[in-house]
């Protein structure tokens, strides 16, 4: 037996069967088996005052347990040989219990009691968590080492110059975008104000024409009533003098002037003004959201598309679908019906409660028939891996984690669960950006050089999940 095997056997002999850690203040029960003193104290005691040995299930009385000094010395010796410290046997500080699991949501170790407190979280065994994060650390290390090589020879001054140039470029883009909107709004305001003035002038002209038709001197009821009251007490001859004028004036009042639409607010301006302007402004937005549909000729035979081609879900395999060259036959993907060779384009996708998905863009020559290893890169050379080198620029959700499918993938720590994902493609600039479509917050941006047609790309894996293209209604 080798030295390593002997040490492993010794470590097994001084490991507590209850907490799976090296003995801490070991005590031996009447049956002869040893455990940590604190672990024994937490065993359930029956009505007869006995506990069950975790190793042989014998019934023992805990008060009869004896301190095992030999086991304690063996643990101390083993620690010295392996150069272990007390921290290596670390326990939960809150409950003083050994860690038994890991919470992926809170990124922390959990003891048995804390596992119960995290019922709604994603809990995995410590060993599985260690292997998982060891792989991620290795991928991150490789990525950082690559970045370090690319940055070799660059001094701090060059970085500052690059940063300043980038800032100037971004500010210029922002200024151009807002200047365009301001000019449009100013033009709209001037046009609407001019329209109001024209309408006002038309109404004034109609009013003047009406006044001319009914007489130059305005006739009011108060004046006419006063004149009639003066006439009534007069003698016959004075009363009849100019009596016709009285009745002419009375007739003008009885025959009311023509009613005119003098209330401008009840005319063509009685509409939700901001909404009307926004609808017209939509034509000036660049890029305008692209109206996409999914290409049924590329859809894997397990994918079911809606009649309007805007939604995809996973179903049973459809045997009557031909395995044409464009179709993805080995992985559950579909492309958009329209590709792009230039310009700026954006679209949005409802991901909702789907548990496994990838959304982004892919070059038109992306492999369709090779095997697919979406998240296990150990044997990636045997499979097609969705990454920029293979012609895919996408964001993904897997095991509750969001990531950008770089090589290696970069985990995205989002504060909220994504419900709607936005994709923005600037072909000439080589940019593919992703944003949360509900608050338009930036998530991640790929930079590359495009030399062929770029297609919208979708991957979905679980039955019951779906992806739906959003049509922006105006």
C-alpha positions as CSV (number, residue, x, y, z in Angstrom):
1,X,0.0,0.0,0.0
2,X,1.4,3.4,-1.0
3,X,1.9,6.3,1.5
4,X,-1.0,8.2,-0.1
5,X,-3.3,5.2,0.3
6,X,-2.3,4.8,4.0
7,X,-3.0,8.5,4.7
8,X,-6.4,8.2,3.0
9,X,-7.2,5.2,5.1
10,X,-6.1,7.0,8.3
11,X,-8.2,10.0,7.4
12,X,-11.2,7.8,6.9
13,X,-10.7,6.3,10.4
14,X,-10.7,9.7,12.1
15,X,-13.6,11.1,10.2
16,X,-16.9,11.5,12.0
17,X,-19.8,9.6,10.4
18,X,-22.3,12.4,11.4
19,X,-20.6,15.5,10.0
20,X,-18.2,13.9,7.6
21,X,-15.3,16.0,9.0
22,X,-12.2,15.1,11.0
23,X,-13.0,14.4,14.7
24,X,-13.4,17.4,16.9
25,X,-13.3,16.5,20.6
26,X,-14.0,12.8,19.8
27,X,-16.0,10.6,22.2
28,X,-16.5,6.8,22.0
29,X,-20.0,5.2,22.5
30,X,-20.6,2.0,24.4
31,X,-20.7,0.1,21.0
32,X,-17.0,1.2,20.4
33,X,-17.6,3.7,17.6
34,X,-16.3,7.2,17.8
35,X,-17.9,10.6,16.7
36,X,-17.5,14.3,17.5
37,X,-18.8,15.2,21.0
38,X,-21.0,17.9,19.6
39,X,-22.4,15.6,16.9
40,X,-23.3,13.0,19.6
41,X,-25.0,15.7,21.6
42,X,-27.3,16.6,18.7
43,X,-28.5,13.0,18.3
44,X,-32.1,12.3,19.0
45,X,-32.6,10.8,22.5
46,X,-35.5,8.3,23.0
47,X,-37.7,8.0,26.0
48,X,-35.2,5.6,27.6
49,X,-32.4,8.2,27.3
50,X,-30.6,6.3,24.5
51,X,-29.3,7.3,21.1
52,X,-28.6,5.3,17.9
53,X,-25.0,4.9,16.8
54,X,-24.6,6.4,13.3
55,X,-22.2,3.7,12.3
56,X,-23.7,0.4,13.6
57,X,-27.2,1.6,14.7
58,X,-26.6,0.1,18.2
59,X,-28.5,1.8,21.0
60,X,-26.2,3.6,23.4
61,X,-26.5,6.0,26.4
62,X,-24.7,9.3,25.5
63,X,-23.9,10.0,29.1
64,X,-21.7,6.9,29.1
65,X,-19.6,8.1,26.1
66,X,-15.9,8.5,26.9
67,X,-13.4,11.0,25.6
68,X,-11.2,9.3,23.1
69,X,-7.7,10.9,23.6
70,X,-6.1,8.4,21.1
71,X,-8.5,9.5,18.3
72,X,-7.8,13.2,19.1
73,X,-4.0,12.6,18.9
74,X,-4.4,10.8,15.6
75,X,-6.3,13.8,14.2
76,X,-3.6,16.2,15.5
77,X,-0.9,14.0,13.9
78,X,-2.8,13.7,10.6
79,X,-3.2,17.5,10.5
80,X,0.6,18.0,11.0
81,X,1.4,15.5,8.3
82,X,-1.1,17.0,5.8
83,X,-0.3,20.6,7.0
84,X,-4.0,21.2,7.7
85,X,-5.4,24.0,9.8
86,X,-8.5,24.3,11.9
87,X,-9.9,26.5,9.1
88,X,-9.9,23.5,6.8
89,X,-12.5,22.0,9.0
90,X,-14.5,25.2,8.9
91,X,-18.1,25.2,10.2
92,X,-21.1,27.5,9.7
93,X,-20.5,30.5,11.9
94,X,-24.2,31.0,12.5
95,X,-25.1,27.5,13.7
96,X,-21.6,26.0,14.3
97,X,-22.5,23.1,11.9
98,X,-20.5,21.7,9.1
99,X,-21.1,22.9,5.6
100,X,-23.0,20.4,3.5
101,X,-24.3,22.3,0.4
102,X,-23.8,25.3,-1.7
103,X,-26.4,28.0,-2.7
104,X,-26.0,29.1,-6.3
105,X,-28.3,32.1,-5.8
106,X,-26.5,33.6,-2.8
107,X,-23.1,32.1,-3.8
108,X,-22.4,30.8,-0.3
109,X,-21.8,27.6,1.7
110,X,-24.7,26.2,3.7
111,X,-25.0,24.0,6.7
112,X,-28.0,21.6,7.3
113,X,-30.1,24.3,9.0
114,X,-29.3,26.9,6.4
115,X,-30.4,24.5,3.6
116,X,-33.9,24.5,5.2
117,X,-33.8,28.4,5.2
118,X,-33.0,28.4,1.4
119,X,-35.9,26.2,0.2
120,X,-36.6,28.5,-2.8
121,X,-32.9,28.7,-3.9
122,X,-30.9,26.5,-6.2
123,X,-28.9,24.2,-3.8
124,X,-26.3,21.7,-5.0
125,X,-23.8,19.4,-3.1
126,X,-20.5,21.0,-2.2
127,X,-18.5,18.6,-4.5
128,X,-20.6,19.4,-7.5
129,X,-20.3,23.1,-6.8
130,X,-16.5,22.8,-6.5
131,X,-16.2,21.0,-9.8
132,X,-18.5,23.4,-11.5
133,X,-16.7,26.5,-10.3
134,X,-13.3,25.0,-10.8
135,X,-14.2,24.6,-14.5
136,X,-15.5,28.2,-14.6
137,X,-12.3,29.4,-12.9
138,X,-10.2,27.6,-15.4
139,X,-12.2,29.1,-18.3
140,X,-11.9,32.6,-16.8
141,X,-8.1,32.0,-16.3
142,X,-7.7,31.1,-19.9
143,X,-9.7,34.1,-21.0
144,X,-7.7,36.5,-18.8
145,X,-4.4,35.0,-19.9
146,X,-5.5,35.6,-23.5
147,X,-6.4,39.2,-22.7
148,X,-3.1,39.7,-21.0
149,X,-1.2,38.5,-24.1
150,X,-3.3,40.8,-26.3
151,X,-2.6,43.7,-23.9
152,X,1.2,43.0,-23.7
153,X,3.2,46.0,-24.8
154,X,0.4,48.4,-24.3
155,X,1.3,51.1,-21.8
156,X,-1.1,53.1,-19.6
157,X,-0.8,56.2,-21.8
158,X,-2.1,54.2,-24.8
159,X,-5.0,52.9,-22.7
160,X,-5.9,56.5,-21.7
161,X,-5.8,57.7,-25.3
162,X,-8.0,54.8,-26.4
163,X,-10.5,55.5,-23.5
164,X,-10.6,59.2,-24.5
165,X,-11.2,58.4,-28.1
166,X,-14.0,55.9,-27.2
167,X,-15.6,58.5,-25.0
168,X,-15.5,61.1,-27.8
169,X,-17.1,58.7,-30.2
170,X,-19.9,57.7,-27.8
171,X,-20.6,61.4,-27.0
172,X,-20.8,62.2,-30.7
173,X,-23.2,59.4,-31.4
174,X,-25.4,60.5,-28.5
175,X,-25.4,64.1,-29.7
176,X,-26.3,63.2,-33.3
177,X,-29.1,61.0,-32.1
178,X,-30.6,63.7,-29.9
179,X,-30.0,66.5,-32.4
180,X,-32.0,64.5,-34.9
181,X,-34.9,64.1,-32.5
182,X,-34.8,67.7,-31.5
183,X,-34.9,68.9,-35.1
184,X,-37.8,66.7,-35.8
185,X,-39.7,68.0,-32.7
186,X,-38.9,71.6,-33.5
187,X,-40.2,71.1,-37.1
188,X,-43.4,69.4,-35.8
189,X,-44.0,72.2,-33.3
190,X,-43.6,74.8,-36.0
191,X,-45.9,72.9,-38.5
192,X,-48.6,72.5,-35.9
193,X,-48.4,76.1,-34.7
194,X,-48.7,77.3,-38.4
195,X,-51.7,75.1,-38.9
196,X,-53.3,76.7,-35.8
197,X,-52.7,80.2,-37.2
198,X,-54.1,79.2,-40.6
199,X,-57.2,77.8,-39.0
200,X,-57.6,80.9,-36.7
201,X,-57.3,83.2,-39.8
202,X,-60.0,81.2,-41.6
203,X,-62.4,81.5,-38.6
204,X,-61.8,85.3,-38.3
205,X,-62.5,85.8,-42.0
206,X,-65.8,83.8,-41.6
207,X,-66.7,85.9,-38.6
208,X,-66.1,89.2,-40.5
209,X,-68.1,88.0,-43.4
210,X,-71.0,87.2,-41.1
211,X,-70.9,90.6,-39.5
212,X,-71.0,92.3,-42.9
213,X,-74.1,90.3,-43.8
214,X,-76.0,91.2,-40.6
215,X,-75.1,94.9,-40.6
216,X,-72.2,97.1,-39.7
217,X,-73.7,98.3,-36.4
218,X,-74.0,95.6,-33.8
219,X,-77.4,95.4,-32.2
220,X,-77.7,94.5,-28.6
221,X,-80.7,93.5,-26.6
222,X,-80.1,96.0,-23.8
223,X,-80.1,99.0,-26.2
224,X,-83.2,97.8,-28.0
225,X,-85.2,97.2,-24.8
226,X,-84.2,100.7,-23.6
227,X,-85.5,102.3,-26.8
228,X,-88.8,100.4,-26.7
229,X,-89.4,101.5,-23.1
230,X,-88.9,105.1,-24.2
231,X,-91.4,104.7,-27.1
232,X,-94.2,103.0,-25.2
233,X,-95.3,106.2,-23.1
234,X,-95.2,108.5,-26.1
235,X,-98.2,110.0,-27.9
236,X,-99.4,108.4,-31.1
237,X,-97.4,110.5,-33.6
238,X,-94.0,110.4,-31.7
239,X,-94.5,106.7,-31.1
240,X,-95.0,105.9,-34.8
241,X,-92.0,108.1,-35.8
242,X,-89.1,105.8,-36.9
243,X,-91.1,102.7,-35.6
244,X,-89.7,100.7,-38.6
245,X,-86.2,101.0,-37.3
246,X,-87.2,99.5,-34.0
247,X,-88.6,96.4,-35.7
248,X,-85.7,96.1,-38.1
249,X,-83.3,96.0,-35.2
250,X,-85.6,93.5,-33.4
251,X,-85.6,91.3,-36.5
252,X,-81.8,91.2,-36.6
253,X,-81.8,89.9,-33.1
254,X,-84.5,87.4,-33.7
255,X,-82.6,86.1,-36.8
256,X,-79.4,85.0,-35.1
257,X,-76.1,85.2,-36.9
258,X,-74.8,82.1,-38.5
259,X,-73.0,79.9,-36.0
260,X,-69.3,79.5,-36.6
261,X,-66.8,76.8,-35.4
262,X,-64.9,79.4,-33.3
263,X,-63.5,76.8,-30.7
264,X,-60.1,75.8,-32.1
265,X,-59.8,73.1,-29.4
266,X,-62.8,71.3,-30.9
267,X,-61.2,71.2,-34.4
268,X,-58.3,69.1,-35.7
269,X,-56.2,69.7,-32.6
270,X,-58.5,67.9,-30.2
271,X,-56.3,64.7,-30.3
272,X,-53.6,63.3,-27.9
273,X,-50.9,65.6,-29.3
274,X,-47.8,63.7,-27.9
275,X,-49.1,60.4,-29.2
276,X,-49.7,61.8,-32.7
277,X,-46.2,63.3,-32.8
278,X,-44.7,60.1,-31.5
279,X,-46.4,58.1,-34.3
280,X,-44.9,60.4,-36.9
281,X,-41.5,60.4,-35.1
282,X,-41.5,56.6,-35.2
283,X,-40.8,56.9,-39.0
284,X,-37.5,58.8,-38.2
285,X,-36.2,56.3,-35.6
286,X,-33.1,54.4,-36.8
287,X,-33.0,51.5,-36.6
288,X,-36.7,50.9,-36.6
289,X,-37.6,47.6,-34.9
290,X,-37.4,44.9,-37.6
291,X,-40.5,42.8,-38.2
292,X,-39.1,39.3,-38.1
293,X,-40.5,35.8,-38.7
294,X,-38.9,32.4,-38.2
295,X,-37.8,30.3,-41.1
296,X,-39.5,26.9,-41.1
297,X,-37.0,25.5,-43.5
298,X,-34.2,25.8,-40.8
299,X,-36.2,24.6,-37.8
300,X,-35.2,21.4,-36.1
301,X,-37.9,18.7,-36.5
302,X,-38.7,18.9,-32.8
303,X,-39.5,22.6,-33.0
304,X,-43.1,23.7,-33.7
305,X,-43.6,27.2,-35.1
306,X,-46.8,29.3,-34.8
307,X,-48.8,30.0,-38.0
308,X,-47.6,33.6,-38.2
309,X,-44.0,32.4,-37.7
310,X,-43.3,34.5,-34.6
311,X,-43.2,31.8,-31.9
312,X,-41.3,28.6,-31.5
313,X,-41.7,25.8,-28.9
314,X,-40.4,22.3,-28.4
315,X,-42.6,19.3,-29.2
316,X,-42.4,15.7,-30.4
317,X,-40.4,15.0,-33.5
318,X,-42.3,15.6,-36.7
319,X,-41.4,12.7,-39.0
320,X,-43.0,14.2,-42.1
321,X,-40.5,17.1,-42.2
322,X,-37.7,16.6,-44.8
323,X,-34.1,16.8,-43.7
324,X,-33.2,19.6,-46.2
325,X,-29.7,21.2,-46.2
326,X,-30.9,24.3,-44.4
327,X,-32.4,22.5,-41.5
328,X,-30.8,22.0,-38.1
329,X,-30.9,18.3,-37.6
330,X,-28.7,17.7,-34.5
331,X,-29.6,20.6,-32.2
332,X,-32.9,22.5,-31.4
333,X,-32.4,25.7,-33.3
334,X,-34.1,27.9,-35.9
335,X,-33.0,31.0,-37.8
336,X,-34.9,34.1,-38.9
337,X,-36.4,34.3,-42.3
338,X,-34.5,37.5,-43.1
339,X,-30.7,38.0,-43.0
340,X,-28.7,41.2,-43.1
341,X,-25.6,42.2,-45.0
342,X,-25.5,45.9,-43.9
343,X,-27.3,48.5,-41.8
344,X,-28.5,48.6,-38.2
345,X,-31.3,46.4,-37.0
346,X,-33.0,45.5,-33.7
347,X,-35.7,43.1,-32.5
348,X,-37.0,41.8,-29.2
349,X,-37.9,38.3,-28.0
350,X,-40.1,37.2,-25.2
351,X,-38.2,34.6,-23.2
352,X,-40.6,34.6,-20.2
353,X,-40.2,31.5,-18.0
354,X,-38.3,29.4,-20.5
355,X,-35.5,27.5,-18.7
356,X,-32.9,26.8,-21.4
357,X,-32.4,29.2,-24.4
358,X,-30.0,31.0,-26.6
359,X,-30.9,34.1,-28.5
360,X,-28.7,36.2,-30.8
361,X,-27.3,36.1,-34.4
362,X,-25.4,33.6,-36.5
363,X,-23.7,33.7,-39.8
364,X,-25.6,32.1,-42.7
365,X,-23.0,29.3,-43.0
366,X,-23.4,28.2,-39.4
367,X,-23.2,24.3,-39.2
368,X,-26.6,22.7,-39.3
369,X,-25.8,18.9,-39.1
370,X,-23.0,18.5,-36.6
371,X,-23.5,17.5,-32.9
372,X,-24.1,20.1,-30.3
373,X,-22.5,20.6,-26.9
374,X,-24.1,23.8,-25.6
375,X,-22.5,24.0,-22.2
376,X,-20.0,21.2,-21.8
377,X,-16.7,22.3,-23.3
378,X,-14.5,19.4,-22.2
379,X,-15.0,17.6,-25.6
380,X,-16.0,20.6,-27.6
381,X,-13.7,19.8,-30.5
382,X,-16.0,16.9,-31.3
383,X,-19.1,19.1,-31.4
384,X,-20.3,22.4,-32.6
385,X,-20.1,25.0,-29.9
386,X,-22.1,28.2,-30.2
387,X,-19.4,30.9,-29.9
388,X,-18.0,33.6,-32.1
389,X,-15.4,31.3,-33.6
390,X,-18.2,29.1,-34.9
391,X,-20.2,32.0,-36.2
392,X,-22.7,32.5,-33.3
393,X,-23.0,35.6,-31.1
394,X,-25.6,35.0,-28.5
395,X,-26.8,35.2,-24.9
396,X,-27.9,32.1,-23.1
397,X,-29.8,30.8,-20.0
398,X,-28.8,27.4,-18.6
399,X,-29.2,26.1,-15.0
400,X,-30.6,29.4,-14.0
401,X,-27.4,31.3,-15.0
402,X,-27.3,33.9,-17.8
403,X,-24.1,34.0,-19.9
404,X,-22.6,35.6,-23.0
405,X,-21.5,32.7,-25.3
406,X,-17.9,33.9,-25.7
407,X,-15.0,31.4,-25.5
408,X,-15.0,30.7,-22.6
409,X,-18.6,31.9,-21.7
410,X,-18.9,35.0,-19.4
411,X,-21.4,34.7,-16.7
412,X,-23.8,37.7,-16.4
413,X,-25.0,38.6,-12.9
414,X,-28.4,40.0,-13.6
415,X,-30.5,41.6,-10.8
416,X,-33.8,40.5,-12.2
417,X,-35.0,37.6,-14.3
418,X,-35.2,38.4,-18.0
419,X,-38.7,38.5,-19.5
420,X,-37.9,40.3,-22.8
421,X,-34.5,40.3,-24.5
422,X,-33.5,42.9,-27.1
423,X,-31.0,42.3,-29.8
424,X,-29.2,45.2,-31.7
425,X,-27.1,44.5,-34.8
426,X,-24.8,47.1,-36.4
427,X,-23.4,45.2,-39.3
428,X,-20.7,47.6,-40.5
429,X,-19.5,48.3,-37.0
430,X,-19.3,44.6,-36.2
431,X,-21.5,45.0,-33.0
432,X,-24.1,42.7,-31.5
433,X,-25.5,44.2,-28.4
434,X,-28.1,42.8,-26.0
435,X,-30.4,44.7,-23.6
436,X,-33.3,44.1,-21.2
437,X,-36.2,45.1,-23.4
438,X,-38.4,46.1,-20.4
439,X,-36.0,48.9,-19.2
440,X,-33.6,49.0,-22.1
441,X,-30.6,48.4,-19.8
442,X,-27.4,47.1,-21.5
443,X,-26.5,43.5,-20.9
444,X,-23.5,42.6,-23.1
445,X,-21.9,43.6,-26.5
446,X,-19.9,41.4,-28.9
447,X,-17.5,43.0,-31.3
448,X,-16.3,41.2,-34.4
449,X,-16.0,41.6,-38.2
450,X,-18.8,40.3,-40.4
451,X,-18.1,39.1,-43.9
452,X,-21.3,37.3,-44.8
453,X,-25.0,37.4,-44.2
454,X,-26.0,37.5,-40.5
455,X,-29.2,35.7,-39.4
456,X,-31.3,36.0,-36.2
457,X,-30.6,32.9,-34.2
458,X,-32.7,31.0,-31.6
459,X,-32.2,27.8,-29.6
460,X,-34.6,26.3,-27.1
461,X,-34.4,22.9,-25.4
462,X,-37.2,22.0,-23.0
463,X,-40.8,21.0,-23.7
464,X,-43.2,23.7,-22.4
465,X,-40.7,26.4,-23.1
466,X,-41.2,28.9,-25.9
467,X,-39.6,32.0,-27.5
468,X,-41.8,34.6,-29.2
469,X,-40.8,37.6,-31.4
470,X,-42.3,40.8,-30.3
471,X,-44.2,42.9,-32.9
472,X,-44.0,46.6,-31.8
473,X,-47.5,48.0,-32.4
474,X,-47.9,51.7,-33.4
